């Protein structure tokens, strides 16, 4: 829309193609019966200690080298507290202060032929973390089932700088990262199975303004087509809200492909 600039940053969660989990020897194979691939470490039972999967570290370092990033000789893990039924430990092991990969960039192309435009997108970081389990809301009348097979599966979270200015650029960037992790053999890239999930941070601001607007985060988009549609909807929603005299709230939102709209999942704290 005229008079407005869109600012987009993406967080991509790529499931690493290891045979076992990041801190345990349990299998990461997809499609098993619920809860048959969750060991004592994944369940957070008292007295167990995590043992880091060296192959996950190797794969993360490989990605860092592929994008021209700094691969840290020493990195650390941190606890990220959550209170979800599908995270029995009550926290996720992730990396904050010292991620394994910092910086780097990828070049994207939008448009075709004479209208093709190249642009470099810088990355903030890529870090290792464990996945959570899954809450199953279908097939349980009035109840929610919990499948912890996915708990502890190794992920690399790839965080871009907020340098994309359209849904087309965001999709081009996501496709480029998708191609890189598949080429390296560190992720199968199967979006339908959740191996490659995208969170989009979207905000708008008046053209010429340098201060970032209030952003919303669209969680767990699992196709490039839905990513484009979700971002376009959110851009229009935010601009119309501001032009009608309202204010954008910092929220986590989900994209509903059936209704082609985003809806609020929860509000977010101001601090990152």
C-alpha positions in Angstrom: 0.0 0.0 0.0 1.2 3.5 -0.9 2.9 5.4 1.9 3.9 2.3 3.9 7.0 0.1 4.1 6.9 -3.5 5.3 9.7 -5.0 7.4 10.0 -8.7 7.6 12.4 -11.1 9.4 12.2 -14.9 9.4 13.0 -17.5 11.9 13.4 -20.9 10.3 13.4 -24.2 12.2 15.1 -26.9 10.3 15.0 -30.4 11.7 18.5 -31.9 11.5 18.7 -35.3 9.7 20.4 -37.1 12.6 19.3 -40.7 13.4 19.1 -39.9 17.1 18.0 -36.9 19.2 20.1 -34.0 20.2 20.6 -35.0 23.9 19.6 -38.7 23.9 19.9 -41.9 21.9 16.2 -42.1 21.0 15.3 -42.4 17.4 14.1 -39.4 15.3 12.3 -41.5 12.7 9.0 -40.0 11.5 5.7 -41.7 11.7 6.1 -44.1 14.7 3.3 -44.8 17.1 2.9 -42.1 19.7 5.3 -42.0 22.6 7.4 -45.0 21.5 10.5 -42.9 20.8 10.6 -40.9 24.0 13.3 -42.0 26.5 13.9 -40.9 30.1 16.0 -37.8 28.9 13.2 -36.7 26.5 10.6 -37.1 29.3 12.7 -35.1 31.8 12.7 -37.8 34.4 14.7 -37.1 37.6 18.4 -38.0 37.6 19.0 -38.1 33.8 21.7 -36.1 32.2 21.8 -35.0 28.5 24.6 -36.1 26.2 25.2 -33.8 23.2 24.9 -35.4 19.7 28.1 -34.6 18.0 26.6 -35.1 14.5 24.1 -32.2 15.2 27.0 -29.9 16.0 28.7 -31.0 12.8 25.6 -30.2 10.8 25.2 -26.8 12.3 28.8 -25.9 11.7 28.4 -27.1 8.0 25.5 -24.7 7.6 27.5 -21.9 9.1 30.4 -22.5 6.6 27.9 -22.6 3.7 26.6 -19.1 4.4 30.0 -17.5 5.2 29.2 -17.2 8.9 31.4 -17.3 12.0 31.3 -20.7 13.5 32.1 -20.4 17.2 34.9 -22.6 18.6 33.0 -22.6 21.9 29.2 -22.3 22.3 26.9 -22.8 25.2 23.3 -24.0 25.8 20.6 -22.2 27.8 17.3 -23.1 29.3 14.2 -21.4 27.8 11.3 -21.8 30.2 7.9 -22.9 28.9 4.8 -24.3 30.5 3.3 -26.5 27.8 2.0 -30.1 28.2 4.1 -31.3 25.3 7.3 -30.1 27.1 7.5 -32.3 30.2 10.8 -30.8 31.5 9.3 -27.3 31.7 12.1 -25.8 29.7 13.6 -26.1 26.2 17.4 -26.4 25.8 18.5 -23.8 23.3 21.3 -21.3 22.7 21.1 -17.6 23.5 24.4 -16.1 24.8 26.8 -18.1 22.6 25.2 -19.6 19.5 27.2 -21.9 17.3 26.7 -19.7 14.2 26.8 -15.9 14.0 26.4 -13.7 10.9 26.5 -14.9 7.3 24.3 -14.0 4.4 22.4 -15.5 1.4 21.6 -13.9 -1.9 18.0 -14.0 -3.2 16.5 -13.2 -6.5 13.0 -11.9 -7.0 11.3 -11.3 -10.4 12.3 -12.9 -13.7 14.2 -12.0 -16.8 15.0 -8.3 -17.2 12.9 -7.6 -14.0 15.0 -10.0 -11.9 16.5 -8.3 -8.8 19.2 -9.7 -6.6 19.4 -8.8 -2.9 21.6 -10.0 0.0 19.9 -10.9 3.2 22.1 -11.0 6.3 21.6 -13.6 9.1 21.8 -12.7 12.7 22.5 -16.2 14.0 21.8 -19.9 13.7 21.7 -22.0 16.9 21.0 -25.5 18.0 18.0 -26.4 20.1 15.7 -29.3 20.9 12.1 -29.6 19.5 9.1 -30.0 21.7 6.5 -32.8 21.5 3.1 -32.4 19.9 -0.4 -31.7 21.3 -3.0 -33.7 19.4 -6.4 -32.1 19.5 -8.2 -34.3 17.0 -9.5 -37.8 17.7 -9.9 -37.0 21.4 -13.4 -35.9 22.3 -13.1 -33.0 24.8 -9.4 -33.9 25.5 -5.9 -33.3 24.2 -3.5 -36.1 23.5 0.3 -35.7 23.9 2.9 -37.4 21.6 6.4 -36.9 22.9 8.2 -38.7 20.0 9.3 -35.4 18.6 10.6 -34.1 22.0 14.3 -33.7 21.8 14.6 -33.8 18.1 17.6 -31.6 17.0 16.8 -28.3 15.3 18.8 -25.5 13.9 17.0 -22.2 14.2 18.1 -19.8 11.5 17.4 -16.2 12.3 17.5 -13.5 9.6 18.0 -9.7 10.0 14.7 -7.8 9.3 15.8 -6.9 5.8 13.0 -8.2 3.7 10.4 -5.7 2.4 7.8 -7.9 0.7 6.2 -11.3 0.9 8.0 -12.2 -2.4 11.4 -11.5 -0.8 10.5 -13.5 2.3 9.4 -16.5 0.2 12.6 -16.2 -2.0 14.7 -16.2 1.2 12.9 -19.2 2.7 13.3 -21.1 -0.5 17.0 -20.3 -0.6 17.6 -21.5 2.9 15.4 -24.6 2.1 17.6 -25.4 -0.9 20.9 -24.9 1.1 19.9 -27.3 4.0 18.8 -29.9 1.5 21.9 -29.6 -0.6 24.1 -30.0 2.5 22.1 -33.1 3.5 21.4 -31.7 7.0 17.6 -31.5 6.6 15.2 -33.3 4.4 13.1 -30.1 4.0 9.8 -31.9 4.3 7.4 -29.1 5.2 4.4 -31.4 5.4 6.0 -33.5 8.1 7.3 -30.4 10.0 10.9 -30.7 9.2 11.1 -27.2 7.9 8.9 -24.6 9.6 8.9 -20.8 9.2 8.0 -18.1 11.7 7.5 -14.6 10.1 8.0 -11.4 12.1 6.0 -8.7 10.3 5.7 -4.9 10.9 4.9 -1.8 8.9 6.1 1.8 9.2 5.6 5.0 7.2 8.0 5.2 4.2 11.1 7.2 5.2 10.8 6.2 8.9 13.8 4.4 10.4 12.2 3.2 13.6 10.7 -0.2 13.5 7.0 -0.6 14.0 5.4 -3.1 16.4 5.8 -6.5 15.1 3.6 -9.6 15.1 5.0 -13.1 14.7 3.2 -15.6 12.5 4.1 -19.1 13.8 4.8 -22.4 12.2 3.9 -21.7 8.5 4.5 -25.0 6.7 4.3 -24.0 3.0 5.8 -21.3 0.8 2.4 -20.4 -0.6 0.9 -20.1 2.9 3.9 -18.0 3.9 3.2 -15.5 1.1 -0.5 -15.3 1.8 0.0 -15.0 5.6 2.4 -12.1 5.2 0.2 -10.3 2.7 -2.8 -10.7 5.0 -0.9 -9.4 8.0 0.5 -6.4 6.1 -3.0 -5.4 5.0 -4.4 -6.0 8.5 -1.7 -3.8 10.2 -2.0 -0.9 7.8 -5.8 -0.9 7.9 -5.7 -1.0 11.7 -3.3 1.9 12.0 -5.2 4.0 9.4 -8.4 3.4 11.3 -6.8 4.9 14.4 -5.8 1.7 16.2 -2.4 0.4 17.3 -0.7 -2.9 16.4 -0.1 -5.1 19.4 2.9 -7.4 19.8 1.3 -10.8 19.3 1.9 -14.3 18.2 -0.5 -15.2 15.4 -1.4 -18.3 13.5 -2.4 -18.5 9.8 -5.7 -20.2 9.0 -5.4 -21.3 5.3 -9.1 -22.1 5.1 -10.1 -18.6 6.0 -7.0 -17.0 4.5 -6.4 -14.9 7.6 -4.2 -14.7 10.7 -5.7 -15.0 14.1 -4.2 -14.2 17.5 -2.6 -17.0 19.5 -1.3 -15.0 22.4 0.2 -11.6 23.2 3.9 -11.3 23.7 6.1 -9.6 26.3 7.9 -6.5 25.1 11.4 -8.0 25.9 12.9 -10.5 23.4 
